[in-house]
Each structure stands twice: as structure tokens, then as C-alpha cells.
């Protein structure tokens, strides 16, 4: 089982978690190369050591050659219903693109790490959770040597795009955070904690398939 993140590829690299993940990977002494798949070049990534940007207008154009040779593949791509504009567009981003990325890694010696969400359930009455659950179920069915599923709760951090409901929830939590016990499984976590959990999973996981729930993410400081 691969334990050193030597050569990583990341989709969803410009999102809240993806961006923090790329930063942490660039500081990892074992990691010699990080490929951030982006729709357009990102200024911050131009100044990060070890990071190269692969510009691609449509991530469904990724092929096996594009993703071969990596020890670890991180999937941090996700959107919201408001951003997507419709259930179909949301599904095409959160399920179809992530599933395509994972499919390309079949039969490769690559550790695949997927950013999912607390509450992911293929039978959930809530569309968001159902899509996340369907993606997890599908990824688990693939012939991948090692898979990690990361399930955070509400994410704390400054996004580049505005998400009014999440911003309001963050402000509310910050006001009453002292009342929330550490054992509360829905306790919000920071982007840094989630990214660190993904890096840690990439370096230490020995099981073929493992889920990292929000309580485990909370323990990361």
C-alpha cells in the first residue's frame, strides 16, 4: 500500500477544501509534484512550490493518460444547487465528473480520496445527500486499490464565492461555539482540518476502503 504522497493530482482544487489541500501538499516534504486540474489558471497556484496547473475547460475530457503515474488522486469537486441552477447540473458536477475521475483510476496503483459530506446516503430523501451517497456507493464498486471517503459537516472558512446560507450558519456557530461539545458529530470543521485529514489518510491508510467521519476530522488540530 502506498504511504507517501509523492505525486498528487487534485480536481476541485480552487474550492475551499481543494485550495487548502493544495497548500498543505505543497508543504509536504514527501510530495514532489502536485497537479491542480483547473478550468482557468489560478494566481495563487503560480506561487506555490511543486504545483503545476492543468487547464481543462471540461473535466469530462480527462483521460487515462492525464491521470496516470500519480500515487494519489484527490477529488474535492462539488457545487451547490444555487450555483448549479438545477438538479441536473448539480448531478452532472457532483456525481458525473467525480465518477468519471474515479473510473479513470481503475486498475492503476493510485490511492483515491473523495471529499463527500456528512449525511451522504443513497436512500436519503434529500437530493444533496442522496447524490453524495450514490457517488460513494459507485466509487466503492470500482476496482480501486485504495479508497478514502471524507465526510465533513459544515465547513468553516472563507470561500471565494458567496454562499449566504453557509455564511449565516458560520456566523451563528461562531457566536455559540462555546456551547457545542467536542463529541457532537455535527460540529463544524475547518478547511484546514479536512485537508489535513485527507493528507493523513493518504499517508497512513492501510485498508482498501475507509470512511473518515466528522468526529474523526474534528480531532485534527
C-alpha positions in Angstrom: 0.0 0.0 0.0 1.3 3.5 -1.0 2.1 5.5 2.1 4.0 8.5 0.7 2.2 11.2 -1.2 4.8 11.6 -3.9 2.8 12.7 -6.9 -0.7 14.0 -6.5 -3.5 15.2 -8.8 -6.4 17.3 -7.5 -9.8 18.2 -9.1 -11.8 20.8 -7.3 -8.5 22.5 -6.5 -9.9 26.0 -6.4 -12.7 25.3 -3.9 -12.4 25.9 -0.1 -11.1 22.4 0.7 -9.2 21.9 -2.6 -7.2 25.1 -2.2 -6.2 24.3 1.4 -5.3 20.8 0.3 -3.0 22.0 -2.4 -1.3 24.4 0.1 -0.7 21.5 2.5 0.5 19.2 -0.1 3.0 21.8 -1.4 4.5 21.9 2.2 4.7 18.1 2.4 8.3 17.0 2.3 7.5 13.7 0.6 5.4 15.3 -2.2 7.4 16.2 -5.2 4.6 17.2 -7.6 1.0 18.4 -7.3 -1.1 18.8 -10.4 -4.1 21.0 -9.9 -6.8 20.5 -12.6 -8.4 23.9 -13.2 -10.7 25.5 -15.7 -8.5 28.6 -15.7 -5.1 29.4 -14.2 -5.1 30.4 -10.6 -2.8 33.2 -9.5 -2.1 31.7 -6.0 -1.0 28.4 -7.5 1.5 30.2 -9.6 3.4 31.0 -6.4 3.2 27.6 -4.7 6.2 25.3 -4.9 5.7 21.9 -6.6 2.3 22.9 -8.1 1.6 22.7 -11.8 -1.7 23.6 -13.3 -3.5 21.6 -15.9 -6.1 23.8 -17.7 -9.1 22.0 -19.0 -12.5 23.6 -19.8 -14.4 20.4 -19.3 -13.2 17.9 -16.7 -15.0 15.1 -18.6 -12.3 15.4 -21.1 -9.8 14.0 -18.7 -8.4 10.7 -20.0 -6.3 7.8 -18.6 -3.1 9.3 -19.8 -3.9 12.6 -17.9 -4.3 10.7 -14.6 -1.6 8.0 -14.9 1.5 8.0 -12.9 0.1 9.6 -9.7 0.4 8.0 -6.3 -2.7 9.8 -5.0 -5.8 11.4 -6.6 -7.9 13.8 -4.6 -11.4 14.6 -5.6 -12.6 17.8 -4.0 -15.1 18.9 -6.7 -18.5 20.0 -5.6 -21.2 22.7 -6.0 -24.5 23.8 -4.6 -28.0 23.8 -6.0 -27.9 27.6 -6.3 -24.6 27.6 -8.2 -25.7 24.7 -10.4 -29.1 26.2 -11.2 -30.8 22.8 -11.5 -30.8 19.3 -10.1 -29.4 18.0 -13.4 -26.5 20.4 -13.4 -25.8 19.6 -9.7 -25.8 15.9 -10.5 -23.5 16.4 -13.5 -20.9 18.1 -11.4 -21.1 16.2 -8.1 -21.7 12.8 -9.4 -20.8 12.5 -13.1 -17.5 14.3 -13.1 -16.3 12.8 -9.8 -17.4 9.3 -11.0 -15.5 9.8 -14.3 -12.4 10.8 -12.5 -12.6 7.7 -10.3 -13.3 5.5 -13.3 -10.1 6.6 -15.0 -8.1 5.3 -11.9 -9.3 1.8 -12.2 -6.5 -0.7 -12.4 -4.0 2.0 -11.6 -1.8 1.9 -8.5 -3.3 5.1 -7.2 -4.9 5.9 -3.8 -8.2 7.7 -4.5 -9.6 10.2 -1.9 -13.1 11.6 -2.2 -14.5 14.6 -0.4 -18.1 13.7 0.4 -20.4 15.0 3.1 -21.8 14.1 6.5 -25.3 12.6 5.8 -24.3 11.0 2.5 -26.9 8.3 1.9 -28.1 6.8 -1.4 -31.5 6.4 0.1 -31.8 9.9 1.6 -35.0 11.9 0.9 -32.7 14.9 0.5 -31.3 15.3 -3.0 -27.9 16.6 -2.0 -27.3 13.8 0.5 -28.7 11.2 -1.9 -26.3 12.2 -4.7 -23.4 12.2 -2.3 -24.4 8.7 -1.2 -24.9 7.4 -4.7 -21.4 8.6 -5.6 -19.9 6.9 -2.6 -21.7 3.7 -3.4 -20.5 3.8 -7.0 -16.9 4.6 -6.1 -16.8 1.7 -3.7 -17.9 -0.6 -6.6 -14.9 0.3 -8.7 -11.7 -1.7 -8.8 -9.5 0.8 -7.0 -6.5 -0.3 -4.9 -7.3 2.1 -2.0 -10.2 4.5 -1.4 -10.8 7.1 1.3 -14.1 8.8 1.8 -14.0 12.1 3.8 -17.4 13.2 5.3 -17.2 16.6 6.9 -20.1 18.6 8.4 -20.5 22.3 7.9 -17.2 23.8 6.6 -15.7 26.8 8.3 -13.6 29.1 6.1 -13.6 31.9 3.6 -14.9 30.8 0.2 -14.1 32.8 -2.9 -17.8 32.6 -3.9 -20.6 33.7 -1.7 -22.8 31.1 -0.1 -25.3 33.1 2.0 -26.8 30.1 4.0 -23.4 28.7 4.8 -22.1 32.2 5.8 -25.0 32.7 8.1 -24.5 29.3 9.6 -20.9 30.1 10.2 -21.7 33.3 12.0 -24.3 31.6 14.1 -21.9 28.8 15.1 -19.1 31.3 15.9 -21.5 33.0 18.3 -22.5 29.9 20.1 -19.5 27.6 19.5 -18.6 27.6 23.2 -21.8 25.7 23.9 -21.1 22.9 21.4 -19.4 19.8 22.9 -16.5 18.2 21.1 -18.4 14.9 20.9 -21.2 16.5 18.8 -20.9 14.7 15.5 -22.3 17.7 13.5 -19.8 20.1 14.9 -18.5 22.3 12.1 -14.9 21.7 11.0 -12.3 24.0 9.3 -11.0 23.6 5.8 -7.6 23.0 7.3 -8.8 20.1 9.4 -10.5 18.5 6.4 -7.4 18.9 4.2 -5.2 17.6 6.9 -7.4 14.6 7.3 -7.1 13.9 3.6 -3.3 14.1 3.7 -3.2 11.9 6.8 -5.4 9.3 5.1 -3.2 9.4 2.1 -0.1 8.7 4.2 -1.4 6.2 6.8 -4.4 4.2 5.5 -3.8 0.5 5.1 -7.4 -0.7 4.5 -8.7 -0.9 0.9 -11.7 1.2 1.8 -12.2 3.6 4.7 -14.6 6.3 5.7 -13.4 9.3 7.8 -16.4 10.7 9.6 -16.8 14.2 11.0 -15.9 13.1 14.6 -12.5 11.9 13.3 -12.0 15.1 11.3 -12.7 17.1 14.5 -9.8 15.5 16.2 -7.4 17.1 13.7 -6.0 20.3 15.0 
